[in-house]
Amino acid sequence: MARPRDPRRRTELLDAIIGHLTVHGVAGLSLRPLARALGQSTSVLTHHFATKDDLIAAVLARLDQRQRDRLQALPGWAEGRSLGAVIRASWEWHLADDHLPLIRLLHEIEGLAAAGRLAGAYVPTTLGDRAEFVADALRAHGVPDEDARAHATLLNAAYAGLQLDYLTTGDSKRVESALDRLVELADTWTVRPRP
């Protein structure tokens, strides 16, 4: 009988893997060299992640959970603060120097999936889950249910596109000017005119 997986140990291992991948990337990922780089045996990795796809799915889920935890901790995420202010605070957090490697890693995983180089369904599932997560926040900010998912998809796609533009060009002035327009648009979804 296989020994049970320790969730705490799995999370520690995932965080170490994420640290490694932020430096070395995902494109050439192989379990044996990864285990060696982490000072682990391959069997330790395969105990927690049966395949490379399982490992990447777990990395993506962990990165997304970290982002969700951070977003939910922002003042006004659930209500109160303007949605635009939440978007702006999220942008500042994501593009801080110590978070940029995580954002690059997320975009690398998503880009490899878009190019057909990652076979698992985890990226499409994550993007759908991410849209629903943001849609829930939009609903909490008063966006009608019938609009929330489409607005969330648009917001996520525009936000990710602006991140990619910034990561690629470094043109913060131009990109942040566009972010200002996105913030204004998002606020039109949630700020109701006074009667």
WOPENOR-V883691 format. One record per run of one state. SS is the DSSP state (@ for helix, = for strand, . for the rest). FROM is the first residue (numbers start at 1). TO is the last residue. Records with the same first field share a line. If there is no record, write none. Layout:
SS: FROM-TO + FROM-TO
This chain:
.: 1-6 + 25-30 + 39-41 + 49-51 + 74-82 + 95-96 + 115-121 + 141-144 + 170-171 + 191-195
@: 7-24 + 31-38 + 42-48 + 52-73 + 83-94 + 97-114 + 122-140 + 145-169 + 172-190
